[in-house]
Amino acid sequence: MVESDVDSSIVKSLQKFSATVGLAMLCVLPLSGCANSPLAGSLKDSLAADPRLTGSPSPQSSPQQTAQLPPNFPTEVPRYPNATLIEARSTSNTPIEQSTDLFTRWSTSDDRDRIFNFYRDELQKNGWTLSEQNAEQGRLIASRQGLKVGVGVAAAQSGANFSIETQAEQQATQPGTLSPSPSASPSPNSSSAAFSDVEKAPQELRSYINDLAQLGVLTSQTKSGNTALFEPNKTITRRVYARWLVEANNRIYRDRPARQIRLAVETGQSAFRDVPAKDADFAVIQGLAEAGLIPSPLSGNNSANLFRPDAPLTREDLILWKIPVDTRQALPNATIESVKQTWGFQDANRIDPTALRAVYADFQNGDQANIRRAFGYTTIFQPKRSVTRAEAAAVLWYFGFQGDGISAQQALKGETKPQ
């Protein structure tokens, strides 16, 4: 089928669905709504959003304020705790009281990133296979033991709206209906990789950005027309780097739970005074602190009680947070002199003592050293200098130490064991 026919089919499906449910948000197209689509099996197209929709309900078709959860709604599908059900219906010919092929729509005062992260993490934690996921568009699809679930999240004027569709896999895999890819390997054609400004990054870093984007790690809220901008030369914040660090590690090691960084739960006491449990990135930042991967009072550094999530990330913290995930062992002792002798840094005396050992350990990683990958050959480290988004991507492209590691490129090919 030619591309114009495909696009026409998608638009017609979206218009029909939008008219049916009357949503004025970035909705997701129900899995069963793709039954006649020539792109059956492609989550990217079947869950595409109508760009004309906004973040508030349509006045012509306001949904009822509350609804009852169908009795056969699968108990294994995670339930977001702070959400109100506003619509529920069967997507098959079976009455809703008996059906397991269901579409539900919810609203919450929490933000979209929090909802998306909740479902992504809960599904992964509970053994679901994520066949597609797109943080940029707030879209997930997963399967487990004969059941398929699709989740779509969009920001609203106050909080977020999200929809969940469940479908029995034997129905979902019939010809003409949506079917996820057979493995959890991200698709190289994922729309999360469609950044239009990657060429603005230094040439040496572009492949790292593209690989991580295809893996679904990198996201951006900045748009140029209908395309996403990565803004490679923009300074990255501590918050965003923490999120990418966890995301990259867990996706690259998606089939090795023992190497994944566990997210924190909201019931825990925050390690940082400026990252409360209601913060959208609490689970990530607190998880890093509880794992001892970043300095905090939990690791005995009582002076590090502020995380400063929106402050620029410095080069020394870039390495300080990443190296423990690479080596997975205690860092070696280091001195200013040992760093000077190995790296040849003329400004080694300006590196914070807490980061000195990480910088020294990074040298022992040879050509896979993070500093070499991000900054090339240099005799000045500039530890307090801000890090760009492209440089952060270069660091997160590879996890491992002294030959025992995996790159994002290998993960895209389905290679999830260190080589």
C-alpha positions in Angstrom: 0.0 0.0 0.0 1.3 3.5 -0.8 2.0 6.0 1.9 -0.9 8.3 1.0 -3.4 5.4 1.3 -1.9 4.5 4.7 -2.2 8.1 5.9 -5.8 8.3 4.6 -6.7 5.1 6.5 -5.2 6.4 9.7 -7.0 9.8 9.5 -10.4 8.2 8.8 -10.0 5.8 11.8 -9.0 8.7 14.0 -11.9 10.9 12.9 -14.4 8.1 13.5 -13.0 7.3 16.9 -12.9 11.0 18.0 -16.5 11.4 17.0 -17.5 8.3 18.9 -16.0 9.0 22.2 -16.0 12.8 22.0 -12.6 13.3 23.6 -10.9 16.6 23.2 -7.5 15.4 24.4 -4.6 13.5 22.9 -6.6 10.3 22.8 -5.4 6.9 22.0 -7.1 4.9 19.3 -8.6 1.6 20.8 -6.7 -1.5 19.8 -9.9 -3.0 18.3 -10.5 0.2 16.3 -7.7 -0.9 14.0 -9.5 -4.0 12.9 -9.7 -2.9 9.3 -6.5 -1.0 9.2 -3.8 -2.0 6.7 -1.3 -1.2 9.3 -2.5 -3.9 11.7 0.2 -4.7 14.2 1.7 -1.2 14.3 1.1 0.6 17.6 2.7 3.7 16.3 -0.1 4.2 13.8 -3.0 2.7 15.7 -2.4 4.8 18.7 -1.6 8.0 16.7 -3.1 11.2 18.2 -5.3 13.7 16.4 -3.3 17.0 16.4 -6.5 19.0 16.4 -7.5 17.8 19.8 -6.7 19.9 22.9 -6.4 19.2 26.6 -10.0 19.9 27.7 -13.3 18.0 27.2 -15.4 18.8 24.2 -18.5 20.8 25.1 -20.6 19.0 22.5 -20.0 15.6 24.1 -19.1 15.9 27.7 -18.8 12.5 29.3 -20.5 11.5 32.5 -18.5 12.5 35.6 -18.1 8.9 36.9 -18.6 5.4 35.7 -18.5 1.9 37.1 -15.5 -0.4 36.4 -16.7 -3.4 34.5 -16.7 -6.6 36.6 -14.3 -8.4 34.2 -11.7 -5.6 34.1 -8.5 -7.6 34.4 -7.1 -7.5 38.0 -3.6 -7.8 36.7 -3.7 -4.5 34.9 -2.3 -1.8 37.3 -4.8 0.7 38.7 -3.5 4.3 39.1 -4.5 5.2 42.7 -5.5 8.8 42.2 -7.8 8.6 39.1 -11.5 8.8 38.4 -13.1 6.5 35.9 -15.2 8.6 33.5 -16.1 6.1 30.8 -16.1 2.3 30.3 -17.4 0.2 27.4 -16.9 -3.1 25.6 -15.0 -3.1 22.4 -16.5 -6.3 21.2 -20.0 -7.6 20.6 -20.0 -9.1 24.1 -22.0 -7.1 26.7 -19.8 -5.1 29.0 -20.8 -7.2 32.0 -19.2 -10.3 30.4 -16.5 -8.8 28.2 -12.7 -8.7 28.9 -12.2 -6.6 25.7 -12.7 -3.2 27.4 -12.0 0.5 26.8 -11.8 2.7 29.9 -11.1 6.4 30.2 -9.8 8.1 33.3 -9.0 11.6 34.7 -6.6 12.7 37.4 -5.1 15.8 38.9 -1.6 14.4 38.5 0.5 15.3 35.5 0.9 13.2 32.4 4.6 12.2 33.0 3.7 10.7 36.4 0.9 8.6 34.9 3.1 7.4 32.0 6.0 6.5 34.3 3.6 4.7 36.7 2.2 2.4 34.0 5.5 1.9 32.3 7.2 0.9 35.5 4.3 -1.1 36.9 3.9 -3.1 33.7 7.7 -3.9 33.5 7.8 -4.8 37.2 5.0 -7.2 36.9 6.3 -9.2 34.0 4.5 -7.6 31.1 6.3 -7.4 27.7 6.4 -3.9 26.5 6.2 -4.2 22.7 5.8 -0.5 22.1 6.3 2.6 24.2 6.6 6.3 23.4 7.0 8.8 26.2 6.8 11.7 23.8 3.3 10.8 22.8 2.3 9.1 26.1 1.7 5.7 24.6 2.3 2.1 25.8 1.3 -1.3 24.6 2.1 -4.5 26.5 1.1 -8.2 26.7 1.2 -10.9 29.3 -0.2 -14.4 29.4 -2.8 -14.0 26.6 -3.8 -10.5 27.5 -2.9 -7.3 25.7 -3.2 -3.8 27.2 -2.8 -0.4 25.6 -2.4 2.8 27.6 -2.5 6.4 26.3 -1.8 9.5 28.4 -2.3 13.2 27.6 -2.0 16.4 29.5 -5.2 18.2 30.3 -5.8 21.8 31.5 -5.8 20.5 35.1 -3.9 17.2 35.5 -4.1 14.5 32.8 -6.5 12.2 31.0 -5.6 8.6 30.1 -7.3 5.6 28.6 -6.7 1.9 29.0 -7.8 -0.8 26.6 -7.6 -4.5 27.3 -8.0 -7.2 24.8 -7.7 -11.0 24.8 -4.6 -11.9 22.8 -6.3 -14.6 20.8 -8.6 -12.0 19.4 -5.9 -9.4 19.0 -3.8 -11.7 16.9 -6.5 -12.4 14.4 -5.8 -11.1 10.8 -6.6 -7.4 10.6 -6.3 -6.5 14.3 -3.5 -5.0 16.3 -0.6 -7.3 17.3 2.5 -6.2 19.1 5.9 -7.2 17.8 7.0 -10.6 19.1 9.9 -9.3 21.2 10.4 -6.4 23.4 13.1 -4.9 21.1 12.2 -1.3 20.3 11.3 -0.5 16.7 13.9 1.5 14.9 11.0 3.4 13.3 9.6 4.6 16.5 8.4 8.2 16.3 10.4 8.9 19.4 13.4 8.9 17.1 12.0 11.6 14.8 14.0 14.5 16.0 14.5 17.1 13.3 17.5 18.9 14.7 20.0 16.1 15.4 22.3 17.5 12.7 22.9 20.5 15.0 24.8 18.2 17.4 28.5 17.6 17.0 28.9 15.0 14.3 30.6 12.6 16.6 27.6 12.5 18.9 24.8 12.2 16.4 24.7 8.4 16.3 24.5 8.2 20.1 21.4 10.5 20.0 19.8 8.5 17.2 20.3 5.1 18.9 19.0 6.3 22.3 16.0 8.0 20.6 15.1 4.8 18.8 15.4 2.9 22.1 12.8 5.3 23.5 15.0 6.9 26.1 15.2 10.5 24.8 12.2 12.8 24.8 11.5 16.4 24.2 8.5 18.7 24.7 9.7 21.2 22.2 8.1 21.1 18.8 8.8 22.7 15.4 5.6 22.2 13.4 4.8 18.5 13.6 8.3 17.4 14.5 10.0 17.1 17.8 13.2 19.0 18.6 15.9 17.4 20.6 17.9 20.6 21.2 21.2 18.8 21.4 23.3 21.8 22.5 20.9 22.9 25.2 22.0 22.5 28.8 20.5 19.4 30.5 19.1 19.7 34.0 19.9 17.3 36.8 16.3 16.1 36.8 16.3 15.2 33.1 19.6 13.4 33.3 18.5 11.4 36.3 15.4 10.3 34.3 17.5 9.4 31.3 20.0 7.6 33.4 17.4 5.3 34.8 15.6 4.9 31.6 18.7 4.1 29.5 20.0 1.6 32.0 16.6 -0.2 32.4 15.9 -0.4 28.7 19.4 -1.6 27.8 19.1 -4.2 30.5 15.4 -4.8 30.0 15.9 -8.6 30.1 18.1 -8.6 33.1 16.1 -7.4 36.2 19.1 -7.8 38.5 20.9 -4.9 36.6 17.9 -2.6 36.6 17.5 0.4 38.8 14.4 0.0 40.9 12.1 3.0 41.2 11.1 4.3 44.6 7.5 4.2 45.9 5.7 7.3 47.1 5.3 5.9 50.6 9.0 6.3 51.2 10.4 9.3 52.9 12.1 11.7 50.5 15.9 11.7 50.6 15.9 15.3 49.4 14.0 18.3 50.8 13.3 19.7 47.3 12.0 16.5 45.8 8.7 15.7 47.5 6.7 12.5 46.8 4.4 14.6 44.6 7.3 15.5 42.2 6.9 14.0 38.8 10.4 12.5 39.0 10.3 11.5 42.6 10.4 7.7 41.8 13.5 8.1 39.7 15.5 10.5 41.9 14.6 8.8 45.1 15.3 5.4 43.4 18.8 6.6 42.5 19.3 7.8 46.1 18.1 4.6 47.6 20.4 2.6 45.4 23.3 4.7 46.6 24.1 5.9 43.1 23.9 9.6 43.8 25.1 11.4 47.0 22.3 11.9 49.6 21.8 11.6 53.3 20.9 7.9 52.7 24.5 7.2 51.7 25.9 9.2 54.6 26.3 12.5 52.9 24.2 14.6 55.2 25.1 17.8 53.4 23.5 16.6 50.2 19.9 17.1 51.4 19.0 19.2 48.3 18.9 17.7 44.9 18.3 20.9 42.9 16.4 19.1 40.2 16.2 22.0 37.8 19.8 23.2 38.1 22.2 22.5 35.2 24.1 19.2 35.4 27.8 19.6 35.7 30.5 17.5 34.1 31.7 16.1 37.4 28.1 15.0 38.4 27.6 13.5 35.0 30.5 11.1 35.7 29.8 10.8 39.4 26.3 9.4 38.8 27.1 7.2 35.8 30.3 5.4 36.9 28.7 3.4 39.7 26.2 2.0 37.2 29.1 1.1 34.9 31.4 -0.6 37.4 28.8 -2.0 39.8 31.5 -2.2 42.4 33.2 0.1 44.9 35.1 2.9 43.3 38.9 2.9 43.7 40.7 5.4 45.8 42.0 8.4 44.0 43.9 11.6 44.5 44.4 14.8 42.5 47.8 13.5 41.5 46.5 10.1 40.3 43.9 11.9 38.1 46.6 14.2 36.7 48.8 11.2 35.9 46.1 9.2 34.2 43.9 11.8 32.5 46.5 14.5 32.3 43.9 17.0 33.5 45.5 20.4 34.3 42.5 21.3 36.4 42.2 18.1 38.5 42.4 20.2 41.6 39.1 21.7 40.8 37.2 18.4 40.8 35.0 17.9 43.9 36.5 15.2 46.2 33.3 13.2 45.9 33.7 13.0 42.1 37.4 12.4 42.0 37.2 8.6 42.4 34.5 8.4 39.6 36.7 10.4 37.2 39.7 8.2 38.0 37.6 5.0 37.6 36.3 6.2 34.2 39.9 6.3 32.9 40.1 2.5 33.6 37.3 1.9 31.1 39.7 2.5 28.1 38.0 3.6 24.9 34.6 3.2 26.5 35.3 5.8 29.1 32.4 8.2 29.4 34.7 11.3 29.3 36.3 10.2 26.0 32.9 9.4 24.4 31.3 12.7 25.4 34.2 15.2 25.2 36.9 13.5 23.0 40.6 14.1 23.8 41.1 16.9 26.3 43.6 17.9 29.0 41.1 20.2 30.8 38.1 18.6 32.4 36.2 21.8 33.4 34.3 19.9 36.2 31.9 22.7 36.9 30.9 23.3 33.3 27.3 22.6 32.3 26.6 19.5 30.2 24.6 19.6 27.0 21.9 17.1 26.1 24.0 15.7 23.3 26.9 15.1 25.7 24.6 13.4 28.2 23.3 11.1 25.4 26.8 10.1 24.5 27.5 9.1 28.1 24.3 7.1 28.4 24.8 5.2 25.1 27.0 2.5 26.8 26.8 0.8 30.1 29.6 -1.5 31.3 33.2 -1.7 32.5 36.3 -3.1 30.9 34.7 -4.9 28.1 31.7 -6.2 30.1 28.9 -4.0 28.8 26.1 -3.2 26.3 25.6 -0.3 24.0 22.2 1.2 22.9 23.0 0.0 19.4 23.3 -3.6 20.7 20.1 -3.2 22.6 18.3 -2.1 19.5 19.4 -5.4 17.8 18.1 -7.4 20.7 21.5 -8.1 22.2 20.9 -7.8 26.0 23.8 -9.7 27.4 27.2 -8.0 28.0 29.8 -8.8 25.4 
